[in-house]
Amino acid sequence: MRARGAQATDIAVLVVAADDSVMPQTIESISHAKSAGVPIIVAINKIDKPSADAQKVRTQLLQHEVFVESMGGEVLDVEVSAKTGAGLDKLLEAILLQAEILDLSANPDRTAEGVVIEAQLDKGRGPVATILVQTGTLRTGDILVAGNVYGKVRALVNDQGKTVPEAGPSMPVEVLGLSGTPAAGDRFAVVENEARAREISEYRMRLAREKAAARQSGQRGSLEQMMSQLQNSGLKEFPLVVKADVQGSAEAIVAALDKLGTDEVRARIVHVGAGAITESDVSVAETSNAVIIGFNVRANKQARTAAEQGGIEVRYYNIIYNLVDDVKQAMSGLLSPERRETFLGNAEILEVFNITKTGKVAGCRVTEGKVERGAGVRLIRDNVVIHEGTLKTLKRFKDEVGEVPVGQECGMAFQNYEDIRQGDVIECFRVEMVTRTL
């Protein structure tokens, strides 16, 4: 993600915490900016904290060949505080000064081109791509090709959530109207007509299909069985289908899993995408004998049924480090006790009530399984996990109850969380720690 950001920008603002100093991710960012040939402006943040030491940051940056002006170099540095807003005006001035020195300019009167920053599936709006226009002007009604998807621009939404008629150079906007979600980092361009856009899209999709078909299939089963079979039979790969809430997360997961590869074994990503786990993902997993990994997304009911029938394992995560650690431990054979989730039930929120002293309470109907007090709960909106926590209350009428079976109505309130809406789904689950064996 950092490499893609360095390639897409003209000036890199390196934010370093004054109390933490230079961290590994800072060093990685410096490397990417230097390899892309992008000038750096250092923003030393958190100067409002008592433990802040801006001079220590400047000294440590010298070790990585970043010479700030106060230390005799050419790199601009500004002390800022995101909390109080101090120094932010100086940072903007530094960016404008750097842009003036570099003589940065773009032609707004040509057809638009740029890069896709992020993409996701929105239930109400369909595929939504966040793009950065780098040259030209993008207008509503233009025919756009981004990666292997295309579409007519239905609407452009700026960073403040307002619909705008056009977007000029260096302006980030959300684009609605594409046929699918492009990959983060894809280049986009405006073409003359829909026939040309379709032709380019179909050609790129054909190339992607041929590449996918060329991949070899591995051995299906649970992660533990798969690794056991890999160790016994000497197979070098195990396949995974990765689905995440947004393209950027999916890309970060794939990059992290790729780094785990050794001479003996490596993860092979069969399919990666953004959005809920669907029946088509289960079909891909079944065909290529893969395990499905869901990051901050859930399988819909049809996909869950298909996965159970096909014997496909679906694993859910909400922290990338946990996901990577799980796969790493399985690959190395050092299997720690497994955190096994047992799905208990789903409840749909029919109405939200504001109750004095209690806060927001969700009036729900249990649509599947049952809901238990003391079990873990997740709030799911459009198949994306919004919150994970515990219940503050579970009531039938005015009485606190231990569990509510399917078909019955109940009142639920989350502990320390109140952003609940009508139509959301509450998923109830139980967590057990089970000793894993190969």
N, C-alpha and C positions, 0 to 999 in steps of 0.2 A: 504493500500500500504506500509505503514511504517512497519507494522507487518510482511508482506511478505518479505520485504527487510531484516529485522533483522533475519528472519529464514534462508534466503538464503546465508548470508555472514558469514565470519569468524572474521572480524574486522569491527566495525562501526565507520565511521568518522563523528562526530557531528559538523556541520558547524553553528557557532553562529556569528551574525553580531555584531561587536564591538560598533556600534553606536546605535543599537536597544536593545542589551542585550538579556536576555532569554525570548522567546515568548512562547505562548501556544503550538505551534507545536514542539518547542524544548523540552518541558516537555514531550509531547506525545512520541517523538522519544527516549528520555531517558528511559521512561517506557518500550517501546517495546524492546530496546536493553537489558535492565536488565532482563526482563521476558524470553528473548531468551538465556540469559547467554553469550552474546557477549561482548568482551572487547571494550571499547570506547577510541577513540583518539579525543580530542577536537581541532578543527581548528577555531581559532578566526579570522574571515574575516573582510575585509574593514578597515585594520589598516592604510591605506593611507589617510583616511578622517580626517579632523581636529577635528570632534566630537567623534572620536574613544576613547573608554576607556576600554582597555583590562582587567584591574584590577577589574573593576566593574563586568564584565562577570564572572571572576573567583570567586568573592565573591558570586554572585547570584547562581552559580552552586552548591555552598556548601549547599544551601537550599534544593537541590534535590539529595543530597548524591553523588555528583560527585566531588571528591577531587583530584584536579590537583597537579602535582609534586611540583610546586612552593608554594603551600599552605600546603605542608606536606603529600600529598596523593600519589597514585600510578598511576593516570590517566595522560597520556602524553598530553601536550597542546602545540600548535604551533601557533604563530601569522603569518597570511598570508594576501596577497592582491591578489585577483583574477584579479584585473585590472592591477597592475604593475608586478605581478609575484613574488613579494617578499615573501620569506619564503616557497615557494612551494617545493624547494629542501629539506628543513628541514622536511616538512610533509612526503615526500616520505621516507626519512631516518627513521622517527618515525614508519611508517607502516612496513618497512623492519625489524626494531628492534623488534617490537611487534610480527611479524610473526616468527622471529628467537626464541624469548623467548617461544612462544606457540608451537614451533616445528611443524608448519603447513606443511603438505605434502599430496600428492595424487599419486596414481598409474596410470601413463599414458599408461600402457601396457594392460589394461583391456578394456571391452566394456564400452562405454560412458554412463554416467548418469548425470542428472542435473535438472535445473528448468527453466521454461518459464518465462521470465521477462515481455515481451509484445508481442502482436500479432495484425496484421491488414491485411485487404484485399487491395492489390495493383492491380490496373487495368492492368498494364503491366506484373507484375510478379506473380499474383495470391496470395494465402495465404502466408504471410511472418511472421515468428515467430522469435523474438529476444530471444535467449536462453543463459544461462550461464552453461558451462560445469564444473561440480564439481569434477568428477573423470573419468579416462579413456581418450581416444582420439576419437573424432568424425571425421569421414572421409566422403568425397564425395562418394555416392553410398551405404552408410549404410541405413538399414531399421530402421525407427524411429517411436516410439509410444509416443505421447504426449497427455495426457488426453484421450479423446475419438476420436482423429484423428490420422492418421498414414500416412506414405509416404516414398518414397525413396529420400534421400538427393540429390537434383540436383545441388545445389551450396551452398557454405558457404561464407558469406561476412563479413569482419571484420569491426571494428569501423571506419576505414579510407575509407570505401567503396570499398576496394580491394577484389577480389575473392581469397580465400585461399584453399589449398587442404585438410587441416585438422585443427582441433581446440583441443588444449590440456586443462588440468585442469586450472580453473580460467579464461578461455578466453571467452568473450562474442562474439557471432556471430549471424548474421541473417541466418535463414535456409529457403531455397526454395524447394518446392517439396511436401509439406504436402497436404492432401486431404481437409483440412479446417483450420479454425483458432482455435487453442487451447485457453483455458482460461489462463489469466495471473496468475501465481502461480502454474500451473499444473507441475507435475514431468514428465520428459521424460526419456526414456531408449532405447538403441539399442537392437533389437531382431534378432534372427538368420535368419528368412525368412519372406516373405510377407504374407504367409498363417497364420503364428502365429500372426503377427501384425494385420491382418484383424480380426482374432478371438477375440483378446483383445479389439480392437476398437468396434466391433459389440456388445460385451458383455456390455461395458461401455455405448454405445449409447442406448442400450435396457434399462439399469438401469435409464438413464437420461429421456427417453421417459415415462417410468412407473411413475417416480416421477412427471413429468409434467402433465401426464394424471390424476394423483391423486389430482391435485389442483382443487379447486372448482371455478366455474365461478361467476363473479359478475354482476353488472348492467351496460349496455352500455349507451353511450350518451356523451355529452360534460362534461368537468370537473365540471362545475357549476351544471348541471342537476344531475350528478352522486352524488355530495355531498349533494344536496337537497334531493334526493331519499334516500341516506344513513341516513340523519337526520330524515326523515319522517318514514322510514320503520325499522330503528334500525339495518341496515346491518353494519357489522364490518369492511369490506374490500372494497377497490376499486382497480381493476387490471390495470396494466400499461405494455406496451411493450417499452423497452428502447433500442435505437440504438445509438452508438457513433462512433467517428472516429477511436478510438483505444480501446483495451480491458481494459487498465488501467483506462481510463476516465469512461467507462461503470461501472467498479467495484466501483469507487469512488462515482458515482451517486447512485448506488444501496445501498451502505453502508450509504450514507447520507439520503436516503429515508427511510431506515430501522430504523434509529434513530428517525424519526418523529413519529413512532408508539406510540399510547397510549392505555389505556384499552378500549377506545370506538371505535377507528378507526385506521386502519393502511393501508399503501400502500402494495399491493401484486404484485410482479414482475412476470409476466407471462412468458416473454421471454426477454433475454438480449443478445446483440451481437455487433460486430464491422462491420462497412461498411454501405453502402447506404441502405435506407428503400426500401424494395422490395415488390412485390405482396404477397410473402409468409408471410412476416411480417403482412401485412394487413389481410391476411386470418387467421393468429393466433389471431390477435386483434378482428376480427369478431367472431371467434369461442368462444373466452373467454370473449367477450364483453369489450374490453380494449381500453384505449386511448394510442396513440403512441407518444412517446417523442423522438425527434431527437436532438442529441447534436453534433453540428458541421458537421452534414450530412444532406442530402436532400433526399426526395422521388423521384424516377425516374417517368417518365410520366405515365407508366402503373400503378404504385402503387398509384399515385395521383388520377387517374381515378377510380381505384378500391375503394379507400378510400371515394371518393365523392359518388359513387354508394351505398356503404355499410353504409354510414352515420358515418364513423369512423373519429374521430378528430385526426389530426396530429399537434403536437406542436413542434416548433423549438426553440432551445436555443443555446447560445454560451458561457454562463457563468453558472457554476454549482450553484453558490449562487442564481442567479435569478430563476433557475429551482426549487431549494429547497424552496425558499421563496414563489413562486407561489403555489406549492403544499401545503405548510404549511398554507398559508393564506386560501386556499380553505378548508383545513381540519378543521381549527379553525373557519371558517365562517366569518373571517375578510377579506372580498374581496375588495382589492383596485381596482382603475380603471384598466381595462384590456388593455394591450398593444396589439392591434389587428393588425396583418399584412394582407394587401391585396396584393396578387400576381398580378403584372402588366404584366410581360412578361420576356422572355429569349432572349438573343442575343448570337450568336456563333461568336467567334473571328476567322476570316478567315486569317488575316495577321497582323503582328505587324510592325509598321513603327517607325523609329527613326527620330524625327523632331527637328531641332536646336531650342533652347530656350523653346520648349514645352515639350520635353522628349519623352517618348514612347506613341504612339497613336495606339489604336486597331481598325483595320478595321473590322467591324462586319456586320452580317446580322441578323435582328430580326426574330427569328424562331417561336415565340409564343407570343401572346398578343401584347403589345406595350412597348416602353421605353420612360420615361418622364424625363425631366430635373427637378432637385429639389427633386426627389424621392430618396430613399435609394437604394444602389446597393451592391451586393455581387459578388466576383469572385469565381467561383466554378471550381475545377479541379478534375476530376474522382469522381464526386458526393460528394466531401469534400470541405467545405468552407475554402478558403485560406485567404480571406480579406473581410472586411466589411467597407464601407465608403460612400463617395459621388463622383459624377462626377465633373471633372474639366471642361470638355467640351463635348458637344453633337452636332455634325455637320452633315449636309447633303451637300455633295460637299464642298463648302467653307463657307457656311452660318450656323450660330448658329441657332438651331431650338428648339422648346418647347417639341415636341414629335416626335417619329418615329414609324409608324405602322408596323404590321407584313409583312414580305416579302421584305421590303426595306433595303438598306444598309446605314450604317452611320459610323462616326468616333467617338470613345469615349476615354477619358483619365481619369484616377483616380486621385483624389486629394492626393498628397504625397505618391503615391505608383506606382511602375513601373515593378514589377515582373509579367508581363503578357505574356502568350504564345499562340501560334496558337493552336486552338482546345479547349481552355478554354471557359466556359460559363459565361456570365454576367447575373445575376438575378436582376430584378428591382422590388421594392416593395414600398408600401405606408404604413406608420404607423399611426394608429388612437388610441387615448385613449378613451375607452368606459367604462362607469360605469357598473360594473358587479352586477348582482343580483342572489340570489339563488332561 
